[in-house]
């Protein structure tokens, strides 16, 4: 068994692809640095991420795959699923070895699985756009927090930058403990050394909340309640379209 050890980044994966073709030795297992090795293995190769190699592999993929398929690879990487790196490694290897594009060859199990993972992550991305609720802080910044199944925050910031270009906002991923802050000029990734209460719960307390925020929240709850038609309430369908795991972040579901 050949094992590659790398830094668990997408650039690291592309470097591993380059080294594998250069060595003509392909891994059966990809591990993170410091991760325990299996009892039996023939060779362990440590991969050092190299920007030059990354660029060469990516340019090679651009000749083999469409822009949509390339985007699909990066979206799948954000799933953070177990062994998704090995799945993408096999996909990329097949893309280089095939004389024609493999992206629509759904008879291949790896191509089919990549499309399934892409669909799951894309679905979660749209759910985050739909269900995130912003709260206005006392300094005028709009704070929104969620705990998505996959690391979809990089996929949604463009939407919010266009949609709320005239407002400062911070979108925070509670599960991965990082966020994206927009200061009216650019979006940048932020992390916090001190984990304040709202960075754990996703809800601003009264001290941090703007004076008129509570009023607008109550108005939204009243509107949500007023438009509901009791005779047409369908809890099962409601939970299907608005999963319960999002309810704790939804203003209309509080109180």
N, C-alpha and C positions, 0 to 999 in steps of 0.2 A: 504493500500500500504506500502510495506517494502522498505526502501531506504538505500543503503550503500554509505557512504562517504569515499573516499580514495584519495591517492595522485596522481592518474592518471599515474601511472607507471605500466609496465608489472608485476613487482614483487608485486606491490600493488594489482593487479587484481588476481594473484595467491593466495595471502594471503586472499583475499575476498572469493575465492572459498573454501579454507580450513575452514574459519570461518562459511561459510554458511552451509557446511556439518556438522560441529561440533554443530551448533545451530539448525540444521534441519529447517532453515528459509531462504528462498531464495529471493533475491531482485528483484523487478520489475523495479527498476531504480538505476543506478550508477551515482553518482555525484562527482565532484571534491571538494576539501576542499575550503570552502568559497563561493561555488556556491549557488544561491538562491534555497530554498526548495519550492516545490509546496504547494498550500494552504491546501490540504488534504493529510495526510499521517498517517499511523498507528504507524510506528516505524522507527526511524532513527538510524542506526548503524555506528559508526565511526571505520574504519579499520586502524590499525597501521601495516605497512609493517614489516614482520618478516621473516628473512632469513631462519630460521628453517622450518617454514611453507611452504615457497616457495619451498625449496628443497624437502619436502615430497610430495607436489602436483606434482612437475615435475617428480619425480621418479615414482609416481603413473601413470602419463600420459605415461611415457616410456613403461609401461606394457600394456597400452591400445591402443597406437597409434604407427605407424611406425615413423622412423626418418624424413621421408619426410613430414608426416602430422604435426609433431612437428615444423618443419621449417616453414611450411605453417602458423601456428599460429603466430609465431614471425613476419613473413612477413606481415601478415594482420594487426598486431598491428601498424606497421610502416605506414599504410595508413592514420592514424589520422582522419579517417572518423567519422562523428557523430554517436554515439551509437555503434561503432565497439567493444567497450569493453563489452557491454551487449550481443552482438552477440557471441563473443568469450566465455563469461561466460556460455551462454546457450549451446554452442558447447561442452565445457569442462564438463559441468554437464551431458550432454547426453553421452559423452564418458565414464564417470565413471559409469553411471547407466546401460549402455548396456553390455550384456554378451559377445558381439563380437565387433570388430572394426566398427566404424561408418563412417570412412573416405571416403568410396566409396558409401555410401548410399545417392545418390543424389536425392532420393525421399523426403528426409528430407529438408525442406526449409532452415534451418540454415547451414547444410552441403553444400548445393548448393550455398548459399550466400557467405560462407567462400571461396569456390573455385573461385567464381567470383571476390572477392576482391583480392585474391592472384594473379589471372591472371592480374588484372589491375596494381598492384604494381610491379609485375615482368616485365610487359611490359615497365613501366616507368623506371625501373632499366636498361633495355637494351638500352632504348633511351638515357639515360644519358651517358652510356658507348660509344654509337655511336656518339653523337653530342657534347660532351664537347670538347672545343678547349683550349689548353694551350698556355700561353704567357710567354716568358722568361723575368724575372725581372733582374735588373742590378746586383743583388747579386747571380745570377745563379739559383734561385728558379723558378720553373715553376708554374704559377698561372692559375687556371681554375675555372670558376664560372658558376653556373646555378641556375634556379629557378624551380625545379621539383614539380610536383603536389603532390607527396607523399614524405615522409622522407626516400628516398632510399640511401642516402649517406653511411650509415653503410653497405649496401649491395654491394657497388661498390669498396670500398677501397681495398679489397683483390685483385681484378683484377688489379688495378693500382699499387699496391705494387709489384706484380709479374711482371707486364709488364714494369714498369719503376723503377726497383730496384736500378739502378745506378744513379738516379737523385732525387734531392730534389724537392718536389712538395707540393702545397697547393690547395686542392679542397674545394671550398666555396659554401655553400647553402645560396643564397641571401634571400630566403623567410624566413628561420628559423634562420638566422644570426649566423651560426656557420660553422666551417670547420674542415677538417682533414689534418694534416701536417705530411709529411714523411721526416725524417732527415737522411735517409740512414740506420737507425738502426731500428726504430719503427714508427708506426703511432699513433698519439695522437690527441685528440679532442682539438680544439682551439676556443676561443671567443675573441672578441676585444671590449675594452671599448670605443675607438674612432672609429667612422665609417668614414673611409677615402672614398674618391670618388670612388675608384675601388671596395670597399666593398658594394657599393650601385649600381654601374653600371655594375660591372663584367668585366670592361675593364681597363687595365693599361694605364695610361697617358704616354707621352713621357719621363717625368722625371724618372719614375720608370722602364721603359722598357729598356732591354739590347740593346746595340748599333746595333747588327746584327738582332734583332728581326723584325724590320720593313722590312728589306730586305727579310727575309724568308716569312713574311706575303705577301709581294708583289709577290714573286715567287709562292706561293701557289695560290693566286688569279689568276695569269696569267695561271698557269697549269689548274685550275678549268675552266677558260674561254676557254682555248684552246681545251680541250677534249669534250666540249659541242657541240652537233650536232644540229644546229638550226632547221633543218627539223623534228627532233624528239622531240622537246621540248613539254612537256605536263604539263602545270602549275597545273592542277587539281591533276594529279598523283604525281607530285613533292611535293605538299603540303600534300598529304596523307601520303607519306613516310617520309617527312621531315616537320613536323608541323611548322607553321609560328611562334609560340611562342618561338621556339629555334633560330630563325634567327638572333636575335640581339646579340647572343653570338658566332655566326659562323664567322670565319675569312673570308671565301669566300663570305659572304653576306654583308661585310662592304665595302661601297664605290663601 
